Amino acid sequence: MNLWEVYVNSLADLPQDVELTLSIRTLNEGKYKYTYSRVAAKVSPDLDRYPDRLQVRFGRGQLSDKKFSIEILGEKQIVPEKYAWGEADIEFLARSM
């Protein structure tokens, strides 16, 4: 079980069982604690529904007393597609080195 944290303005920003795009950070102990990820996820107030836990903070950092379960469906690309590195860019860099 992983522990994640998200910042929202309101609990209404976390609709139940709908695919959401969230910026979350890990709270697991270790080298990568507090690492942010942009993910597609589903959340639920039922703690047994999904395998991981989600801790919610509001805009000013206040910790919500309500806990959620979360399922990470996959990582989302942060950089827009038109700015992302493609095969041609990688080949160009390899040739120029």
C-alpha positions as CSV (number, residue, x, y, z in Angstrom):
1,M,0.0,0.0,0.0
2,N,1.4,3.4,-1.0
3,L,0.5,6.7,0.6
4,W,-0.1,9.7,-1.7
5,E,-1.0,13.3,-1.1
6,V,-2.9,15.8,-3.2
7,Y,-3.7,19.5,-2.9
8,V,-7.2,20.6,-3.8
9,N,-9.4,23.7,-3.3
10,S,-12.4,21.6,-2.2
11,L,-13.3,18.0,-1.7
12,A,-15.8,18.5,-4.6
13,D,-12.6,18.5,-6.8
14,L,-12.4,14.7,-6.1
15,P,-15.5,13.1,-7.6
16,Q,-15.9,9.4,-6.7
17,D,-15.0,6.6,-9.2
18,V,-14.3,9.0,-12.1
19,E,-11.0,9.1,-14.0
20,L,-9.2,12.2,-12.9
21,T,-5.9,13.8,-13.8
22,L,-4.1,14.7,-10.6
23,S,-0.7,16.0,-9.4
24,I,0.1,13.8,-6.5
25,R,3.2,13.3,-4.4
26,T,4.4,10.2,-2.6
27,L,4.6,10.1,1.2
28,N,6.3,6.7,1.3
29,E,9.5,6.5,3.3
30,G,12.7,6.4,1.3
31,K,14.8,8.2,-1.2
32,Y,11.9,9.4,-3.4
33,K,9.6,10.7,-0.6
34,Y,7.8,13.9,-1.7
35,T,8.3,13.2,-5.4
36,Y,5.5,14.6,-7.5
37,S,3.8,12.7,-10.4
38,R,1.1,13.7,-12.8
39,V,-1.3,10.7,-13.0
40,A,-4.6,9.4,-14.2
41,A,-6.4,8.0,-11.1
42,K,-9.7,7.1,-9.6
43,V,-10.5,8.0,-6.0
44,S,-13.1,6.8,-3.5
45,P,-14.0,7.7,0.1
46,D,-14.3,3.9,0.7
47,L,-10.9,3.0,2.0
48,D,-11.2,-0.6,0.9
49,R,-12.2,0.1,-2.7
50,Y,-8.7,0.8,-4.1
51,P,-5.3,-0.4,-3.0
52,D,-3.5,2.9,-2.1
53,R,-4.4,5.7,0.3
54,L,-4.8,9.4,-0.5
55,Q,-4.3,12.2,2.0
56,V,-5.9,15.5,1.0
57,R,-4.6,19.0,1.7
58,F,-6.4,22.2,0.9
59,G,-4.8,25.2,-0.8
60,R,-3.2,26.7,2.3
61,G,-1.9,23.3,3.5
62,Q,-4.6,22.4,5.9
63,L,-4.9,18.6,6.2
64,S,-8.4,17.2,5.6
65,D,-9.7,14.8,8.1
66,K,-11.4,12.8,5.3
67,K,-9.3,10.0,3.8
68,F,-9.6,8.4,0.4
69,S,-8.4,5.3,-1.4
70,I,-6.8,5.8,-4.8
71,E,-6.0,3.6,-7.8
72,I,-3.3,5.0,-10.1
73,L,-4.3,4.2,-13.7
74,G,-1.1,5.5,-15.3
75,E,1.3,8.5,-15.6
76,K,0.3,11.5,-17.6
77,Q,2.8,13.4,-19.7
78,I,3.4,16.8,-18.2
79,V,5.0,18.4,-21.3
80,P,2.5,19.0,-24.1
81,E,2.9,16.6,-27.0
82,K,4.0,19.2,-29.4
83,Y,7.0,20.0,-27.2
84,A,7.9,16.4,-26.3
85,W,11.0,14.7,-27.6
86,G,10.4,12.5,-30.6
87,E,12.4,9.9,-32.4
88,A,13.7,12.5,-34.9
89,D,15.0,14.7,-32.1
90,I,16.8,11.8,-30.4
91,E,18.4,10.7,-33.7
92,F,19.5,14.3,-34.4
93,L,21.2,14.6,-31.0
94,A,22.9,11.2,-31.4
95,R,24.3,12.3,-34.8
96,S,25.5,15.6,-33.5
97,M,27.5,14.1,-30.6
